[in-house]
Amino acid sequence: MKIHRVRRIVALMILLISLALLIWGIWPYAPEFRNVPISPADMQLSTPGSFLLDVLGWI
């Protein structure tokens, strides 16, 4: 009779650990914010002429 009790306790422990890991795995991450400095030159759109010069520069 004692082996059945030990099996139930071990099974319950495995079940509880599995459920804890499952909940931890699907728990949403904390929001993270980063400040990335962008220079004004990086914010400008390229003109078609400068795009062609960049493409032709690779050839």
PyMOL Python script that loads the backbone (N, CA, C, O; Angstrom):
from pymol import cmd

cmd.read_pdbstr("""\
ATOM      1  N   MET A   1       0.811  -1.197   0.000  1.00  0.00           N
ATOM      2  CA  MET A   1       0.000   0.000   0.000  1.00  0.00           C
ATOM      3  C   MET A   1       0.859   1.268   0.000  1.00  0.00           C
ATOM      4  O   MET A   1       0.459   2.295  -0.547  1.00  0.00           O
ATOM      5  N   LYS A   2       2.025   1.190   0.608  1.00  0.00           N
ATOM      6  CA  LYS A   2       2.861   2.371   0.730  1.00  0.00           C
ATOM      7  C   LYS A   2       3.401   2.824  -0.629  1.00  0.00           C
ATOM      8  O   LYS A   2       3.563   4.023  -0.851  1.00  0.00           O
ATOM      9  N   ILE A   3       3.684   1.880  -1.549  1.00  0.00           N
ATOM     10  CA  ILE A   3       4.228   2.239  -2.858  1.00  0.00           C
ATOM     11  C   ILE A   3       3.215   3.050  -3.670  1.00  0.00           C
ATOM     12  O   ILE A   3       3.606   3.933  -4.434  1.00  0.00           O
ATOM     13  N   HIS A   4       1.934   2.766  -3.517  1.00  0.00           N
ATOM     14  CA  HIS A   4       0.903   3.516  -4.230  1.00  0.00           C
ATOM     15  C   HIS A   4       0.844   4.970  -3.739  1.00  0.00           C
ATOM     16  O   HIS A   4       0.628   5.897  -4.519  1.00  0.00           O
ATOM     17  N   ARG A   5       1.038   5.140  -2.451  1.00  0.00           N
ATOM     18  CA  ARG A   5       1.033   6.497  -1.888  1.00  0.00           C
ATOM     19  C   ARG A   5       2.233   7.301  -2.393  1.00  0.00           C
ATOM     20  O   ARG A   5       2.104   8.486  -2.700  1.00  0.00           O
ATOM     21  N   VAL A   6       3.385   6.663  -2.477  1.00  0.00           N
ATOM     22  CA  VAL A   6       4.596   7.324  -2.968  1.00  0.00           C
ATOM     23  C   VAL A   6       4.422   7.679  -4.440  1.00  0.00           C
ATOM     24  O   VAL A   6       4.819   8.764  -4.865  1.00  0.00           O
ATOM     25  N   ARG A   7       3.833   6.779  -5.220  1.00  0.00           N
ATOM     26  CA  ARG A   7       3.592   7.050  -6.636  1.00  0.00           C
ATOM     27  C   ARG A   7       2.667   8.242  -6.821  1.00  0.00           C
ATOM     28  O   ARG A   7       2.897   9.081  -7.693  1.00  0.00           O
ATOM     29  N   ARG A   8       1.634   8.320  -6.015  1.00  0.00           N
ATOM     30  CA  ARG A   8       0.704   9.456  -6.121  1.00  0.00           C
ATOM     31  C   ARG A   8       1.382  10.768  -5.754  1.00  0.00           C
ATOM     32  O   ARG A   8       1.131  11.794  -6.387  1.00  0.00           O
ATOM     33  N   ILE A   9       2.225  10.744  -4.753  1.00  0.00           N
ATOM     34  CA  ILE A   9       2.930  11.967  -4.343  1.00  0.00           C
ATOM     35  C   ILE A   9       3.902  12.390  -5.440  1.00  0.00           C
ATOM     36  O   ILE A   9       3.990  13.575  -5.762  1.00  0.00           O
ATOM     37  N   VAL A  10       4.631  11.440  -6.014  1.00  0.00           N
ATOM     38  CA  VAL A  10       5.569  11.755  -7.092  1.00  0.00           C
ATOM     39  C   VAL A  10       4.814  12.271  -8.313  1.00  0.00           C
ATOM     40  O   VAL A  10       5.247  13.237  -8.941  1.00  0.00           O
ATOM     41  N   ALA A  11       3.702  11.648  -8.655  1.00  0.00           N
ATOM     42  CA  ALA A  11       2.893  12.094  -9.793  1.00  0.00           C
ATOM     43  C   ALA A  11       2.347  13.499  -9.550  1.00  0.00           C
ATOM     44  O   ALA A  11       2.332  14.319 -10.468  1.00  0.00           O
ATOM     45  N   LEU A  12       1.907  13.785  -8.348  1.00  0.00           N
ATOM     46  CA  LEU A  12       1.403  15.118  -8.024  1.00  0.00           C
ATOM     47  C   LEU A  12       2.511  16.164  -8.107  1.00  0.00           C
ATOM     48  O   LEU A  12       2.284  17.276  -8.585  1.00  0.00           O
ATOM     49  N   MET A  13       3.705  15.808  -7.643  1.00  0.00           N
ATOM     50  CA  MET A  13       4.839  16.742  -7.727  1.00  0.00           C
ATOM     51  C   MET A  13       5.196  17.023  -9.183  1.00  0.00           C
ATOM     52  O   MET A  13       5.439  18.174  -9.547  1.00  0.00           O
ATOM     53  N   ILE A  14       5.232  15.977 -10.026  1.00  0.00           N
ATOM     54  CA  ILE A  14       5.535  16.173 -11.444  1.00  0.00           C
ATOM     55  C   ILE A  14       4.466  17.039 -12.099  1.00  0.00           C
ATOM     56  O   ILE A  14       4.783  17.917 -12.901  1.00  0.00           O
ATOM     57  N   LEU A  15       3.220  16.800 -11.768  1.00  0.00           N
ATOM     58  CA  LEU A  15       2.121  17.597 -12.313  1.00  0.00           C
ATOM     59  C   LEU A  15       2.245  19.065 -11.900  1.00  0.00           C
ATOM     60  O   LEU A  15       2.077  19.952 -12.737  1.00  0.00           O
ATOM     61  N   LEU A  16       2.529  19.329 -10.651  1.00  0.00           N
ATOM     62  CA  LEU A  16       2.653  20.706 -10.179  1.00  0.00           C
ATOM     63  C   LEU A  16       3.844  21.421 -10.809  1.00  0.00           C
ATOM     64  O   LEU A  16       3.744  22.593 -11.174  1.00  0.00           O
ATOM     65  N   ILE A  17       4.963  20.726 -10.938  1.00  0.00           N
ATOM     66  CA  ILE A  17       6.137  21.327 -11.583  1.00  0.00           C
ATOM     67  C   ILE A  17       5.847  21.605 -13.049  1.00  0.00           C
ATOM     68  O   ILE A  17       6.224  22.656 -13.566  1.00  0.00           O
ATOM     69  N   SER A  18       5.182  20.676 -13.722  1.00  0.00           N
ATOM     70  CA  SER A  18       4.842  20.870 -15.137  1.00  0.00           C
ATOM     71  C   SER A  18       3.903  22.055 -15.324  1.00  0.00           C
ATOM     72  O   SER A  18       4.089  22.857 -16.239  1.00  0.00           O
ATOM     73  N   LEU A  19       2.908  22.168 -14.474  1.00  0.00           N
ATOM     74  CA  LEU A  19       1.979  23.301 -14.579  1.00  0.00           C
ATOM     75  C   LEU A  19       2.683  24.626 -14.297  1.00  0.00           C
ATOM     76  O   LEU A  19       2.410  25.628 -14.959  1.00  0.00           O
ATOM     77  N   ALA A  20       3.584  24.636 -13.322  1.00  0.00           N
ATOM     78  CA  ALA A  20       4.327  25.863 -13.022  1.00  0.00           C
ATOM     79  C   ALA A  20       5.190  26.280 -14.201  1.00  0.00           C
ATOM     80  O   ALA A  20       5.255  27.464 -14.532  1.00  0.00           O
ATOM     81  N   LEU A  21       5.861  25.315 -14.845  1.00  0.00           N
ATOM     82  CA  LEU A  21       6.691  25.633 -16.007  1.00  0.00           C
ATOM     83  C   LEU A  21       5.835  26.065 -17.192  1.00  0.00           C
ATOM     84  O   LEU A  21       6.249  26.936 -17.957  1.00  0.00           O
ATOM     85  N   LEU A  22       4.663  25.483 -17.361  1.00  0.00           N
ATOM     86  CA  LEU A  22       3.763  25.880 -18.435  1.00  0.00           C
ATOM     87  C   LEU A  22       3.294  27.315 -18.249  1.00  0.00           C
ATOM     88  O   LEU A  22       3.302  28.098 -19.199  1.00  0.00           O
ATOM     89  N   ILE A  23       2.891  27.662 -17.052  1.00  0.00           N
ATOM     90  CA  ILE A  23       2.441  29.035 -16.774  1.00  0.00           C
ATOM     91  C   ILE A  23       3.587  30.015 -16.957  1.00  0.00           C
ATOM     92  O   ILE A  23       3.390  31.095 -17.514  1.00  0.00           O
ATOM     93  N   TRP A  24       4.774  29.660 -16.502  1.00  0.00           N
ATOM     94  CA  TRP A  24       5.948  30.521 -16.651  1.00  0.00           C
ATOM     95  C   TRP A  24       6.305  30.701 -18.121  1.00  0.00           C
ATOM     96  O   TRP A  24       6.737  31.783 -18.518  1.00  0.00           O
ATOM     97  N   GLY A  25       6.136  29.675 -18.928  1.00  0.00           N
ATOM     98  CA  GLY A  25       6.474  29.747 -20.344  1.00  0.00           C
ATOM     99  C   GLY A  25       5.538  30.622 -21.155  1.00  0.00           C
ATOM    100  O   GLY A  25       5.968  31.238 -22.130  1.00  0.00           O
ATOM    101  N   ILE A  26       4.262  30.693 -20.775  1.00  0.00           N
ATOM    102  CA  ILE A  26       3.313  31.498 -21.544  1.00  0.00           C
ATOM    103  C   ILE A  26       3.063  32.864 -20.914  1.00  0.00           C
ATOM    104  O   ILE A  26       2.276  33.657 -21.433  1.00  0.00           O
ATOM    105  N   TRP A  27       3.727  33.137 -19.804  1.00  0.00           N
ATOM    106  CA  TRP A  27       3.572  34.435 -19.140  1.00  0.00           C
ATOM    107  C   TRP A  27       4.141  35.528 -20.049  1.00  0.00           C
ATOM    108  O   TRP A  27       5.249  35.369 -20.561  1.00  0.00           O
ATOM    109  N   PRO A  28       3.417  36.631 -20.265  1.00  0.00           N
ATOM    110  CA  PRO A  28       3.929  37.671 -21.171  1.00  0.00           C
ATOM    111  C   PRO A  28       5.162  38.371 -20.590  1.00  0.00           C
ATOM    112  O   PRO A  28       5.302  38.549 -19.380  1.00  0.00           O
ATOM    113  N   TYR A  29       6.042  38.756 -21.509  1.00  0.00           N
ATOM    114  CA  TYR A  29       7.248  39.464 -21.097  1.00  0.00           C
ATOM    115  C   TYR A  29       6.891  40.876 -20.640  1.00  0.00           C
ATOM    116  O   TYR A  29       5.879  41.442 -21.052  1.00  0.00           O
ATOM    117  N   ALA A  30       7.721  41.417 -19.802  1.00  0.00           N
ATOM    118  CA  ALA A  30       7.540  42.799 -19.360  1.00  0.00           C
ATOM    119  C   ALA A  30       7.893  43.719 -20.524  1.00  0.00           C
ATOM    120  O   ALA A  30       8.841  43.448 -21.262  1.00  0.00           O
ATOM    121  N   PRO A  31       7.144  44.796 -20.693  1.00  0.00           N
ATOM    122  CA  PRO A  31       7.469  45.709 -21.790  1.00  0.00           C
ATOM    123  C   PRO A  31       8.848  46.339 -21.587  1.00  0.00           C
ATOM    124  O   PRO A  31       9.233  46.687 -20.471  1.00  0.00           O
ATOM    125  N   GLU A  32       9.567  46.472 -22.676  1.00  0.00           N
ATOM    126  CA  GLU A  32      10.917  47.017 -22.616  1.00  0.00           C
ATOM    127  C   GLU A  32      11.029  48.147 -23.627  1.00  0.00           C
ATOM    128  O   GLU A  32      10.690  47.979 -24.798  1.00  0.00           O
ATOM    129  N   PHE A  33      11.495  49.277 -23.178  1.00  0.00           N
ATOM    130  CA  PHE A  33      11.624  50.447 -24.034  1.00  0.00           C
ATOM    131  C   PHE A  33      13.097  50.790 -24.192  1.00  0.00           C
ATOM    132  O   PHE A  33      13.866  50.754 -23.232  1.00  0.00           O
ATOM    133  N   ARG A  34      13.473  51.124 -25.422  1.00  0.00           N
ATOM    134  CA  ARG A  34      14.854  51.522 -25.687  1.00  0.00           C
ATOM    135  C   ARG A  34      14.847  52.844 -26.432  1.00  0.00           C
ATOM    136  O   ARG A  34      14.030  53.061 -27.327  1.00  0.00           O
ATOM    137  N   ASN A  35      15.754  53.715 -26.062  1.00  0.00           N
ATOM    138  CA  ASN A  35      15.941  54.970 -26.772  1.00  0.00           C
ATOM    139  C   ASN A  35      17.096  54.803 -27.741  1.00  0.00           C
ATOM    140  O   ASN A  35      18.225  54.526 -27.338  1.00  0.00           O
ATOM    141  N   VAL A  36      16.803  54.974 -29.015  1.00  0.00           N
ATOM    142  CA  VAL A  36      17.819  54.845 -30.045  1.00  0.00           C
ATOM    143  C   VAL A  36      17.992  56.214 -30.692  1.00  0.00           C
ATOM    144  O   VAL A  36      17.067  56.718 -31.328  1.00  0.00           O
ATOM    145  N   PRO A  37      19.155  56.814 -30.537  1.00  0.00           N
ATOM    146  CA  PRO A  37      19.356  58.128 -31.155  1.00  0.00           C
ATOM    147  C   PRO A  37      19.444  58.006 -32.676  1.00  0.00           C
ATOM    148  O   PRO A  37      20.196  57.184 -33.200  1.00  0.00           O
ATOM    149  N   ILE A  38      18.668  58.832 -33.377  1.00  0.00           N
ATOM    150  CA  ILE A  38      18.672  58.860 -34.837  1.00  0.00           C
ATOM    151  C   ILE A  38      19.040  60.277 -35.270  1.00  0.00           C
ATOM    152  O   ILE A  38      18.410  61.252 -34.861  1.00  0.00           O
ATOM    153  N   SER A  39      20.057  60.367 -36.094  1.00  0.00           N
ATOM    154  CA  SER A  39      20.461  61.691 -36.570  1.00  0.00           C
ATOM    155  C   SER A  39      19.467  62.167 -37.634  1.00  0.00           C
ATOM    156  O   SER A  39      18.827  61.344 -38.289  1.00  0.00           O
ATOM    157  N   PRO A  40      19.332  63.485 -37.814  1.00  0.00           N
ATOM    158  CA  PRO A  40      18.419  64.006 -38.831  1.00  0.00           C
ATOM    159  C   PRO A  40      18.774  63.534 -40.242  1.00  0.00           C
ATOM    160  O   PRO A  40      17.882  63.406 -41.080  1.00  0.00           O
ATOM    161  N   ALA A  41      20.047  63.274 -40.526  1.00  0.00           N
ATOM    162  CA  ALA A  41      20.434  62.798 -41.850  1.00  0.00           C
ATOM    163  C   ALA A  41      19.863  61.408 -42.123  1.00  0.00           C
ATOM    164  O   ALA A  41      19.562  61.073 -43.269  1.00  0.00           O
ATOM    165  N   ASP A  42      19.715  60.608 -41.084  1.00  0.00           N
ATOM    166  CA  ASP A  42      19.139  59.274 -41.252  1.00  0.00           C
ATOM    167  C   ASP A  42      17.631  59.322 -41.458  1.00  0.00           C
ATOM    168  O   ASP A  42      17.043  58.353 -41.936  1.00  0.00           O
ATOM    169  N   MET A  43      17.004  60.428 -41.106  1.00  0.00           N
ATOM    170  CA  MET A  43      15.555  60.532 -41.213  1.00  0.00           C
ATOM    171  C   MET A  43      15.106  61.060 -42.568  1.00  0.00           C
ATOM    172  O   MET A  43      13.904  61.111 -42.829  1.00  0.00           O
ATOM    173  N   GLN A  44      16.017  61.450 -43.424  1.00  0.00           N
ATOM    174  CA  GLN A  44      15.650  62.001 -44.726  1.00  0.00           C
ATOM    175  C   GLN A  44      15.431  60.882 -45.724  1.00  0.00           C
ATOM    176  O   GLN A  44      16.124  59.865 -45.706  1.00  0.00           O
ATOM    177  N   LEU A  45      14.443  61.089 -46.606  1.00  0.00           N
ATOM    178  CA  LEU A  45      14.192  60.130 -47.667  1.00  0.00           C
ATOM    179  C   LEU A  45      15.198  60.343 -48.784  1.00  0.00           C
ATOM    180  O   LEU A  45      15.588  61.470 -49.086  1.00  0.00           O
ATOM    181  N   SER A  46      15.604  59.249 -49.385  1.00  0.00           N
ATOM    182  CA  SER A  46      16.550  59.375 -50.489  1.00  0.00           C
ATOM    183  C   SER A  46      15.811  59.773 -51.760  1.00  0.00           C
ATOM    184  O   SER A  46      14.660  59.392 -51.975  1.00  0.00           O
ATOM    185  N   THR A  47      16.492  60.541 -52.591  1.00  0.00           N
ATOM    186  CA  THR A  47      15.917  60.960 -53.868  1.00  0.00           C
ATOM    187  C   THR A  47      16.200  59.886 -54.915  1.00  0.00           C
ATOM    188  O   THR A  47      17.112  59.082 -54.725  1.00  0.00           O
ATOM    189  N   PRO A  48      15.443  59.848 -56.017  1.00  0.00           N
ATOM    190  CA  PRO A  48      15.701  58.830 -57.038  1.00  0.00           C
ATOM    191  C   PRO A  48      17.111  58.914 -57.611  1.00  0.00           C
ATOM    192  O   PRO A  48      17.707  57.886 -57.933  1.00  0.00           O
ATOM    193  N   GLY A  49      17.647  60.107 -57.742  1.00  0.00           N
ATOM    194  CA  GLY A  49      19.001  60.252 -58.267  1.00  0.00           C
ATOM    195  C   GLY A  49      20.036  59.652 -57.337  1.00  0.00           C
ATOM    196  O   GLY A  49      20.966  58.988 -57.796  1.00  0.00           O
ATOM    197  N   SER A  50      19.896  59.872 -56.050  1.00  0.00           N
ATOM    198  CA  SER A  50      20.865  59.324 -55.105  1.00  0.00           C
ATOM    199  C   SER A  50      20.713  57.809 -55.005  1.00  0.00           C
ATOM    200  O   SER A  50      21.681  57.094 -54.745  1.00  0.00           O
ATOM    201  N   PHE A  51      19.485  57.328 -55.216  1.00  0.00           N
ATOM    202  CA  PHE A  51      19.285  55.875 -55.211  1.00  0.00           C
ATOM    203  C   PHE A  51      20.015  55.228 -56.384  1.00  0.00           C
ATOM    204  O   PHE A  51      20.642  54.180 -56.230  1.00  0.00           O
ATOM    205  N   LEU A  52      19.931  55.854 -57.552  1.00  0.00           N
ATOM    206  CA  LEU A  52      20.619  55.309 -58.723  1.00  0.00           C
ATOM    207  C   LEU A  52      22.132  55.341 -58.533  1.00  0.00           C
ATOM    208  O   LEU A  52      22.830  54.415 -58.944  1.00  0.00           O
ATOM    209  N   LEU A  53      22.640  56.402 -57.911  1.00  0.00           N
ATOM    210  CA  LEU A  53      24.082  56.483 -57.662  1.00  0.00           C
ATOM    211  C   LEU A  53      24.510  55.376 -56.702  1.00  0.00           C
ATOM    212  O   LEU A  53      25.588  54.803 -56.856  1.00  0.00           O
ATOM    213  N   ASP A  54      23.668  55.074 -55.713  1.00  0.00           N
ATOM    214  CA  ASP A  54      24.001  53.993 -54.785  1.00  0.00           C
ATOM    215  C   ASP A  54      23.997  52.647 -55.484  1.00  0.00           C
ATOM    216  O   ASP A  54      24.873  51.820 -55.233  1.00  0.00           O
ATOM    217  N   VAL A  55      23.025  52.410 -56.361  1.00  0.00           N
ATOM    218  CA  VAL A  55      22.956  51.142 -57.091  1.00  0.00           C
ATOM    219  C   VAL A  55      24.110  51.007 -58.054  1.00  0.00           C
ATOM    220  O   VAL A  55      24.736  49.950 -58.136  1.00  0.00           O
ATOM    221  N   LEU A  56      24.400  52.083 -58.793  1.00  0.00           N
ATOM    222  CA  LEU A  56      25.488  52.036 -59.759  1.00  0.00           C
ATOM    223  C   LEU A  56      26.848  51.979 -59.079  1.00  0.00           C
ATOM    224  O   LEU A  56      27.824  51.510 -59.663  1.00  0.00           O
ATOM    225  N   GLY A  57      26.906  52.453 -57.857  1.00  0.00           N
ATOM    226  CA  GLY A  57      28.165  52.373 -57.115  1.00  0.00           C
ATOM    227  C   GLY A  57      28.537  50.947 -56.773  1.00  0.00           C
ATOM    228  O   GLY A  57      29.719  50.651 -56.596  1.00  0.00           O
ATOM    229  N   TRP A  58      27.570  50.059 -56.676  1.00  0.00           N
ATOM    230  CA  TRP A  58      27.826  48.658 -56.357  1.00  0.00           C
ATOM    231  C   TRP A  58      28.288  47.872 -57.568  1.00  0.00           C
ATOM    232  O   TRP A  58      28.866  46.796 -57.421  1.00  0.00           O
ATOM    233  N   ILE A  59      28.045  48.388 -58.756  1.00  0.00           N
ATOM    234  CA  ILE A  59      28.411  47.644 -59.972  1.00  0.00           C
ATOM    235  C   ILE A  59      29.875  47.868 -60.297  1.00  0.00           C
ATOM    236  O   ILE A  59      30.378  47.329 -61.284  1.00  0.00           O
TER     237      ILE A  59
END
""", "prot")
cmd.dss("prot")
cmd.show_as("cartoon", "prot")
cmd.util.cbc("prot")
cmd.orient("prot")
